[in-house]
Amino acid sequence: MTKEECMEALSKHADIKPVITSTVWNELEKENKEFFEAYAQSQGKGDRISEEETSQMIQKLISDSSKDSDD
């Protein structure tokens, strides 16, 4: 999933403003250069997941996050 796709998915499924996702993404890129280099290479090879899989992952992250905040 590209940065833009991530921004769109989080906006649609989790009501997170695209500017927030973009800011976090940029900071993650700064802190995890090796990961994002590998990520960029995998994106170039077509190793992309479907919107359905992305939605499921986002919902799981939201669910896990709300469980953590309840503890």
Buried (B, 14 or more C-beta within 10 A) or exposed (E): BEBEEBBBBBBEBBEBEBEEBBEBBEEEBEEEEEEBEEBEEEEEEEEEEEBEEBBEBBEEEBEEEEEEEEE
